[in-house]
Amino acid sequence: MDEYIASAPREVRGRLEELRKAIKAVAPKAAERISYRMPYYAYKGRLVYFAYFKNHIGLYIPTPVIEEHWSQLKGYVTAAATVRFPLDEELPMLLIKKLVKARVKKDEEAVLKIP
């Protein structure tokens, strides 16, 4: 994780660290890993991925979290499990925490359903 962030352009590193701290604040027991060549958090299942690109930071959360928060994500490019946050805007940290928290809850509920 440290290497990934260090390899990012200088102007993006602070945002990636901010994103990392937000995820850890909501999911302190999540394990940090690299998967598909991007940062990945595991907590009772797939929790969240993120990656930087030329014009945005992508946040990847397994379905159906994005769909469930659709109304709060207007103005961002989204797909079933993706939100793109433009680099020329501040990261919406409260919204990101809310999305990650929703995924944590889904992963915890899924574990409880396993016989």
VOVOLO-331816 format. One record per residue: residue in one letter; chain; z, x, y of N, C-alpha, C in turn. Coordinates in steps of 0.2 Angstrom, whole numbers, plus 5000, padded with zeros to 4 digits. Example, Ala and Ser with C-alpha at 12.3 -4.5 7.8 and 13.67 -1.06 7.14 Angstrom:
<nodes>
NODE  residuo  cadena  n_c3  n_c1  n_c2  ca_c3  ca_c1  ca_c2  c_c3  c_c1  c_c2
NODE        a       A  5039  5066  4972   5039   5062   4978  5039  5066  4984
NODE        s       A  5035  5064  4989   5036   5068   4995  5039  5064  5000
</nodes>
This chain:
<nodes>
NODE  residuo  cadena  n_c3  n_c1  n_c2  ca_c3  ca_c1  ca_c2  c_c3  c_c1  c_c2
NODE        m       A  5000  5004  4994   5000   5000   5000  5000  5004  5006
NODE        d       A  5004  5009  5006   5005   5014   5012  4998  5017  5013
NODE        e       A  4995  5020  5008   4988   5023   5008  4983  5018  5011
NODE        y       A  4983  5012  5009   4978   5007   5011  4979  5006  5019
NODE        i       A  4985  5005  5021   4986   5004   5028  4984  5010  5032
NODE        a       A  4986  5016  5029   4984   5022   5033  4977  5024  5033
NODE        s       A  4973  5021  5029   4966   5022   5029  4962  5017  5034
NODE        a       A  4966  5012  5036   4963   5007   5041  4962  5011  5048
NODE        p       A  4957  5008  5052   4956   5010   5058  4963  5010  5062
NODE        r       A  4964  5015  5066   4971   5015   5070  4972  5008  5073
NODE        e       A  4968  5005  5076   4969   4999   5080  4971  4993  5076
NODE        v       A  4970  4994  5069   4971   4988   5064  4978  4990  5060
NODE        r       A  4980  4996  5060   4986   4997   5056  4992  4994  5058
NODE        g       A  4993  4993  5064   4999   4989   5067  4999  4982  5064
NODE        r       A  4993  4979  5064   4993   4972   5062  4994  4971  5055
NODE        l       A  4992  4976  5051   4993   4976   5044  5000  4977  5042
NODE        e       A  5003  4981  5046   5011   4982   5045  5014  4976  5046
NODE        e       A  5012  4973  5052   5015   4966   5054  5014  4961  5048
NODE        l       A  5008  4961  5046   5007   4956   5040  5011  4958  5034
NODE        r       A  5012  4964  5032   5016   4966   5027  5023  4964  5028
NODE        k       A  5026  4965  5033   5033   4963   5035  5034  4956  5034
NODE        a       A  5029  4952  5037   5030   4945   5037  5030  4942  5029
NODE        i       A  5025  4945  5025   5025   4943   5018  5032  4945  5015
NODE        k       A  5034  4951  5016   5040   4953   5013  5046  4949  5015
NODE        a       A  5046  4947  5022   5052   4943   5024  5052  4936  5021
NODE        v       A  5046  4933  5019   5046   4927   5016  5047  4927  5008
NODE        a       A  5045  4933  5005   5045   4934   4998  5048  4941  4997
NODE        p       A  5054  4942  4998   5057   4949   4997  5057  4952  4990
NODE        k       A  5056  4947  4985   5056   4950   4978  5049  4951  4976
NODE        a       A  5044  4950  4980   5037   4951   4978  5036  4958  4977
NODE        a       A  5032  4960  4972   5030   4967   4971  5024  4968  4974
NODE        e       A  5024  4974  4978   5018   4976   4981  5013  4980  4976
NODE        r       A  5007  4978  4976   5002   4982   4972  4995  4982  4975
NODE        i       A  4991  4986  4972   4984   4985   4974  4980  4982  4969
NODE        s       A  4976  4977  4970   4972   4974   4966  4965  4972  4969
NODE        y       A  4959  4973  4966   4953   4973   4969  4952  4977  4975
NODE        r       A  4955  4983  4975   4955   4987   4980  4958  4985  4987
NODE        m       A  4963  4980  4986   4966   4978   4992  4974  4976  4991
NODE        p       A  4978  4976  4996   4985   4975   4995  4986  4968  4992
NODE        y       A  4991  4968  4987   4992   4962   4983  4999  4961  4982
NODE        y       A  5002  4955  4982   5009   4953   4981  5009  4949  4975
NODE        a       A  5014  4951  4970   5015   4947   4964  5022  4944  4964
NODE        y       A  5023  4938  4963   5029   4935   4963  5029  4929  4958
NODE        k       A  5031  4929  4952   5030   4924   4947  5023  4921  4947
NODE        g       A  5018  4926  4948   5011   4924   4948  5008  4928  4954
NODE        r       A  5002  4926  4955   4998   4929   4961  5000  4925  4967
NODE        l       A  5003  4929  4972   5005   4927   4978  5000  4927  4984
NODE        v       A  4999  4933  4986   4994   4934   4991  4991  4941  4991
NODE        y       A  4985  4941  4994   4981   4947   4995  4979  4947  5002
NODE        f       A  4978  4953  5005   4975   4954   5012  4971  4960  5012
NODE        a       A  4966  4960  5017   4961   4965   5018  4959  4965  5025
NODE        y       A  4957  4971  5027   4954   4972   5034  4947  4973  5033
NODE        f       A  4943  4970  5038   4936   4971   5038  4934  4973  5046
NODE        k       A  4928  4973  5047   4925   4975   5053  4928  4971  5059
NODE        n       A  4928  4964  5058   4929   4959   5063  4935  4955  5062
NODE        h       A  4938  4956  5056   4944   4951   5054  4948  4954  5049
NODE        i       A  4954  4951  5048   4959   4952   5042  4958  4946  5038
NODE        g       A  4957  4947  5032   4957   4941   5027  4963  4941  5023
NODE        l       A  4965  4934  5023   4971   4933   5019  4969  4928  5013
NODE        y       A  4971  4930  5007   4969   4927   5001  4975  4924  4998
NODE        i       A  4975  4917  4997   4981   4914   4994  4978  4909  4989
NODE        p       A  4980  4910  4983   4977   4905   4977  4978  4898  4979
NODE        t       A  4973  4894  4977   4973   4887   4979  4979  4883  4976
NODE        p       A  4981  4878  4979   4978   4874   4984  4981  4875  4991
NODE        v       A  4984  4880  4993   4988   4881   4999  4984  4880  5005
NODE        i       A  4978  4883  5005   4973   4883   5011  4972  4875  5012
NODE        e       A  4969  4872  5007   4968   4865   5008  4973  4861  5010
NODE        e       A  4979  4862  5008   4985   4858   5010  4987  4859  5017
NODE        h       A  4985  4865  5020   4987   4866   5027  4981  4866  5031
NODE        w       A  4976  4863  5029   4969   4863   5033  4970  4861  5040
NODE        s       A  4974  4856  5042   4974   4854   5049  4977  4860  5053
NODE        q       A  4981  4864  5051   4984   4869   5055  4980  4876  5055
NODE        l       A  4974  4875  5051   4970   4881   5051  4963  4880  5054
NODE        k       A  4963  4874  5058   4957   4873   5062  4956  4879  5067
NODE        g       A  4950  4881  5068   4948   4887   5072  4948  4893  5069
NODE        y       A  4949  4893  5062   4949   4899   5058  4943  4898  5053
NODE        v       A  4940  4903  5051   4935   4903   5045  4939  4902  5039
NODE        t       A  4938  4897  5035   4942   4896   5029  4937  4895  5023
NODE        a       A  4940  4896  5017   4937   4894   5011  4943  4892  5006
NODE        a       A  4941  4890  5000   4946   4887   4996  4953  4892  4995
NODE        a       A  4952  4898  4996   4958   4903   4995  4958  4908  5000
NODE        t       A  4954  4907  5006   4953   4912   5011  4954  4910  5018
NODE        v       A  4957  4914  5022   4958   4913   5029  4956  4919  5032
NODE        r       A  4951  4919  5037   4949   4925   5041  4953  4924  5048
NODE        f       A  4957  4930  5050   4960   4930   5056  4956  4935  5060
NODE        p       A  4953  4933  5066   4949   4938   5070  4953  4944  5073
NODE        l       A  4950  4950  5073   4954   4955   5075  4955  4955  5083
NODE        d       A  4951  4951  5087   4952   4950   5094  4957  4945  5096
NODE        e       A  4961  4943  5091   4966   4938   5092  4973  4940  5089
NODE        e       A  4978  4938  5091   4985   4940   5088  4985  4936  5081
NODE        l       A  4988  4939  5077   4990   4936   5070  4995  4930  5071
NODE        p       A  4993  4924  5068   4998   4919   5069  5003  4919  5064
NODE        m       A  5008  4924  5065   5013   4925   5060  5017  4920  5058
NODE        l       A  5019  4915  5062   5023   4909   5059  5018  4905  5054
NODE        l       A  5012  4904  5056   5007   4901   5051  5007  4905  5045
NODE        i       A  5006  4911  5045   5005   4916   5039  5011  4915  5035
NODE        k       A  5017  4915  5038   5023   4915   5034  5024  4908  5031
NODE        k       A  5022  4903  5034   5022   4896   5031  5017  4895  5025
NODE        l       A  5011  4899  5025   5006   4899   5020  5009  4902  5014
NODE        v       A  5012  4908  5015   5015   4912   5010  5021  4908  5007
NODE        k       A  5025  4905  5011   5031   4902   5008  5029  4896  5004
NODE        a       A  5023  4893  5006   5020   4887   5002  5018  4890  4995
NODE        r       A  5015  4896  4995   5013   4899   4988  5019  4901  4984
NODE        v       A  5024  4903  4987   5030   4905   4984  5033  4899  4980
NODE        k       A  5033  4894  4984   5036   4887   4981  5032  4885  4975
NODE        k       A  5025  4885  4976   5021   4883   4970  5022  4888  4964
NODE        d       A  5023  4894  4965   5024   4899   4959  5030  4898  4956
NODE        e       A  5035  4896  4960   5042   4895   4957  5042  4888  4953
NODE        e       A  5039  4883  4956   5038   4877   4952  5034  4877  4946
NODE        a       A  5029  4881  4946   5025   4883   4940  5029  4886  4934
NODE        v       A  5033  4891  4936   5038   4894   4931  5043  4889  4928
NODE        l       A  5045  4884  4932   5050   4879   4930  5047  4874  4925
NODE        k       A  5040  4873  4925   5037   4869   4921  5035  4872  4914
NODE        i       A  5035  4878  4914   5034   4882   4907  5039  4880  4902
NODE        p       A  5037  4877  4896   5042   4875   4891  5046  4881  4888
</nodes>
